[in-house]
């Protein structure tokens, strides 16, 4: 799935999909409620995250969506991906911010190899070791950062959480990312430079209320890695390849 205004990479092939049973199986897992507390993250943000431009190629873990990107987010039969896409679209329209991006959790970012090399490594060394997985939302957070302006922070420290292992695996496959800061999995819903008070008093309460009606409770299933060109202004980003996660469910990651 690509941004509607972006050119499609010549490397892209027919998008592969995962059986619908993947998403339904995850949604059937025990649901829990997202914490209603909001958190302002005062961590100093690297300059590259403070503007609307980025670099390199990034790997995104993506929840299932329908082909209709603008599907009504509160529809009873929408997928988790549709639900969060609806939130992204609505908030962008209300705030006048950029909203042409899909729901995703970044695994690693700013890779500098060629697109062909990265796709090959993801297909052969990462995707076969990561099973379809369900994140659990922890709380709504916001930062003074363009790409993490408002986001849903995800649990990463629970005994059954595999996401940190997945991040470590990706950093082993791409050693240039081994010096990255501590991994903080999150799903951004607003890109933009907005006043702290605007986020705290208006956007966050609305998002917290909306999350109460998420179709899978606090769980966010993911079934694929999308390889994205994130070089330059965000308006120019595009999807290079979508690769299904095919790792075994019963075992941990071989990192």
C-alpha positions as CSV (number, residue, x, y, z in Angstrom):
1,X,0.0,0.0,0.0
2,X,1.5,3.3,-1.0
3,X,0.8,6.9,-0.3
4,X,-1.8,8.1,-2.8
5,X,0.3,11.0,-4.1
6,X,3.6,9.2,-4.3
7,X,5.2,7.6,-7.4
8,X,5.4,3.8,-7.4
9,X,8.9,2.4,-7.3
10,X,10.0,0.4,-10.4
11,X,11.1,-2.3,-7.9
12,X,7.6,-2.8,-6.5
13,X,5.8,-5.9,-7.4
14,X,2.3,-7.2,-6.8
15,X,1.6,-6.6,-3.1
16,X,1.5,-9.9,-1.3
17,X,-1.3,-10.4,1.2
18,X,-1.6,-12.6,4.3
19,X,-4.6,-14.8,4.7
20,X,-7.6,-13.0,6.5
21,X,-7.4,-15.6,9.2
22,X,-4.2,-14.0,10.5
23,X,-6.0,-10.8,11.5
24,X,-9.1,-12.6,12.8
25,X,-7.0,-15.0,14.9
26,X,-5.2,-12.1,16.6
27,X,-8.4,-10.1,17.2
28,X,-9.8,-13.2,19.0
29,X,-7.0,-12.9,21.6
30,X,-7.9,-11.5,25.0
31,X,-8.6,-7.8,24.6
32,X,-7.5,-5.2,27.1
33,X,-8.1,-1.5,27.5
34,X,-5.7,1.3,26.5
35,X,-4.5,3.3,29.5
36,X,-6.3,6.6,29.7
37,X,-3.2,8.5,31.0
38,X,-1.4,10.7,28.5
39,X,2.4,11.2,28.6
40,X,4.5,14.1,27.3
41,X,7.8,12.7,26.4
42,X,10.5,15.3,27.1
43,X,13.3,13.2,25.7
44,X,15.6,15.3,23.4
45,X,14.7,14.4,19.9
46,X,17.4,14.1,17.1
47,X,17.2,16.9,14.6
48,X,16.3,14.5,11.8
49,X,12.9,13.8,13.6
50,X,12.1,17.5,14.0
51,X,11.5,18.4,10.4
52,X,9.2,17.1,7.7
53,X,12.1,15.6,5.8
54,X,14.0,12.3,6.5
55,X,16.5,10.0,4.9
56,X,17.2,6.5,3.6
57,X,14.9,3.5,3.6
58,X,12.8,2.5,6.5
59,X,11.1,-0.8,7.6
60,X,7.5,-0.5,8.8
61,X,5.4,-3.2,10.5
62,X,1.9,-2.7,9.3
63,X,-1.6,-3.8,10.5
64,X,-4.0,-5.2,7.9
65,X,-6.1,-2.7,6.0
66,X,-8.7,-2.8,3.3
67,X,-7.9,-1.3,-0.1
68,X,-10.2,1.6,0.7
69,X,-7.8,3.9,2.6
70,X,-10.6,6.4,3.5
71,X,-13.0,3.8,4.9
72,X,-15.1,5.2,7.8
73,X,-13.1,4.5,10.9
74,X,-16.0,3.7,13.2
75,X,-17.5,1.1,10.9
76,X,-18.2,-2.1,12.8
77,X,-16.5,-4.3,10.3
78,X,-13.4,-2.3,9.7
79,X,-9.9,-3.8,10.4
80,X,-7.5,-2.4,13.0
81,X,-5.6,-0.8,10.1
82,X,-8.7,0.9,8.8
83,X,-9.5,2.2,12.3
84,X,-6.2,3.8,12.8
85,X,-6.2,5.1,9.2
86,X,-9.5,6.8,9.9
87,X,-8.0,8.5,13.0
88,X,-5.0,9.7,11.0
89,X,-7.2,11.1,8.2
90,X,-9.6,12.8,10.6
91,X,-6.9,14.4,12.8
92,X,-4.9,15.6,9.7
93,X,-8.1,17.3,8.3
94,X,-8.9,18.9,11.6
95,X,-5.4,20.1,12.3
96,X,-4.4,21.0,8.8
97,X,-1.4,18.7,9.0
98,X,0.0,16.1,6.6
99,X,-2.0,12.9,6.7
100,X,-1.1,10.9,3.7
101,X,0.7,8.1,5.6
102,X,-0.4,4.7,6.6
103,X,-0.6,3.2,10.2
104,X,2.7,1.6,11.0
105,X,5.3,0.8,13.6
106,X,8.8,1.5,12.5
107,X,11.1,-1.4,13.0
108,X,14.3,0.4,11.9
109,X,14.8,3.5,9.9
110,X,17.3,5.5,7.7
111,X,18.9,2.5,6.1
112,X,21.5,3.4,3.5
113,X,21.9,0.3,1.3
114,X,20.2,0.1,-2.1
115,X,16.5,-0.8,-2.3
116,X,17.3,-4.1,-3.9
117,X,19.7,-5.1,-1.1
118,X,17.3,-4.1,1.6
119,X,14.4,-6.0,0.1
120,X,16.5,-9.1,-0.3
121,X,17.7,-9.0,3.3
122,X,14.1,-8.4,4.7
123,X,12.7,-11.2,2.6
124,X,15.4,-13.8,3.4
125,X,16.7,-12.8,6.9
126,X,13.9,-11.0,8.8
127,X,10.4,-11.8,7.6
128,X,10.9,-15.6,7.8
129,X,11.8,-15.2,11.5
130,X,9.0,-12.9,12.7
131,X,5.5,-14.3,13.0
132,X,2.4,-12.3,12.6
133,X,2.1,-10.5,15.9
134,X,-0.2,-8.4,18.0
135,X,1.1,-5.3,19.7
136,X,-0.7,-4.0,22.8
137,X,-1.3,-0.3,23.1
138,X,0.0,1.2,26.4
139,X,-0.8,4.9,26.4
140,X,-1.2,8.0,24.3
141,X,2.0,10.1,24.2
142,X,3.2,13.2,22.4
143,X,6.6,14.8,21.7
144,X,8.1,18.0,20.3
145,X,8.9,16.1,17.1
146,X,7.3,16.2,13.6
147,X,7.1,12.5,13.1
148,X,6.2,11.7,16.7
149,X,3.9,14.6,17.3
150,X,1.1,12.5,18.7
151,X,1.3,8.7,18.9
152,X,0.2,5.5,20.6
153,X,3.0,4.0,22.7
154,X,3.1,0.2,22.6
155,X,4.1,-2.3,25.3
156,X,7.5,-3.7,24.7
157,X,8.6,-5.2,28.1
158,X,6.0,-7.9,28.7
159,X,7.1,-11.5,28.8
160,X,5.3,-12.4,25.6
161,X,6.5,-9.4,23.7
162,X,8.6,-10.2,20.7
163,X,9.1,-6.8,19.3
164,X,12.4,-6.0,21.0
165,X,13.7,-9.3,19.7
166,X,12.5,-8.3,16.2
167,X,14.3,-4.9,16.5
168,X,17.5,-6.6,17.7
169,X,17.3,-9.0,14.7
170,X,16.8,-6.1,12.3
171,X,19.9,-4.3,13.8
172,X,21.9,-7.5,13.3
173,X,20.9,-7.7,9.7
174,X,21.6,-4.0,9.3
175,X,24.6,-3.3,11.6
176,X,24.6,0.4,10.8
177,X,21.6,0.7,13.1
178,X,23.2,-1.0,16.1
179,X,24.0,2.4,17.7
180,X,20.4,3.5,17.6
181,X,18.8,4.8,20.9
182,X,16.7,2.4,23.0
183,X,13.8,1.1,20.9
184,X,10.4,2.7,21.6
185,X,7.7,1.0,19.5
186,X,4.9,3.4,18.7
187,X,2.2,4.1,16.1
188,X,2.1,7.8,15.1
189,X,-1.3,9.3,14.4
190,X,-0.2,13.0,13.8
191,X,2.7,14.3,11.8
192,X,3.3,18.0,12.4
193,X,4.7,20.8,14.5
194,X,1.9,21.7,16.8
195,X,1.8,23.6,20.1
196,X,2.1,21.4,23.2
197,X,-1.1,22.8,24.6
198,X,-3.0,22.0,21.4
199,X,-2.0,18.4,21.6
200,X,-2.5,18.1,25.4
201,X,-5.9,19.8,25.6
202,X,-7.6,18.9,22.3
203,X,-6.0,16.1,20.3
204,X,-5.0,13.7,23.1
205,X,-8.4,13.6,24.9
206,X,-10.2,13.1,21.5
207,X,-7.8,10.2,20.7
208,X,-8.2,8.6,24.1
209,X,-12.0,8.6,23.7
210,X,-11.7,7.2,20.1
211,X,-9.5,4.4,21.2
212,X,-12.2,3.0,23.4
213,X,-14.0,1.8,20.3
214,X,-11.0,0.2,18.6
215,X,-12.2,-3.1,16.9
216,X,-9.6,-5.2,18.7
217,X,-9.5,-3.4,22.0
218,X,-5.9,-2.4,22.7
219,X,-4.4,-5.0,20.4
220,X,-2.8,-4.0,17.1
221,X,-2.1,-7.0,14.8
222,X,0.6,-6.7,12.2
223,X,1.1,-9.2,9.3
224,X,3.7,-7.7,7.0
225,X,6.8,-5.5,6.7
226,X,6.6,-2.7,4.2
227,X,9.9,-1.3,2.8
228,X,9.6,2.4,2.3
229,X,11.7,5.0,0.7
230,X,11.8,7.8,3.3
231,X,14.3,9.9,1.6
232,X,13.5,13.6,1.5
233,X,10.2,15.4,2.2
234,X,7.5,13.2,3.6
235,X,5.3,14.0,0.6
236,X,7.8,12.2,-1.6
237,X,7.9,8.9,0.4
238,X,6.7,5.8,-1.3
239,X,6.3,2.0,-0.7
240,X,8.9,-0.1,-2.4
241,X,7.7,-3.6,-1.4
242,X,5.3,-5.4,1.0
243,X,6.7,-8.6,2.5
244,X,4.5,-10.9,4.6
245,X,5.7,-12.1,8.0
246,X,6.0,-15.9,7.9
247,X,7.9,-16.8,11.1
248,X,6.8,-19.7,13.2
249,X,4.3,-18.7,15.9
250,X,5.4,-21.2,18.5
251,X,9.0,-20.2,18.9
252,X,11.0,-17.0,19.7
253,X,13.2,-15.3,17.2
254,X,16.6,-16.8,16.4
255,X,18.7,-13.7,17.0
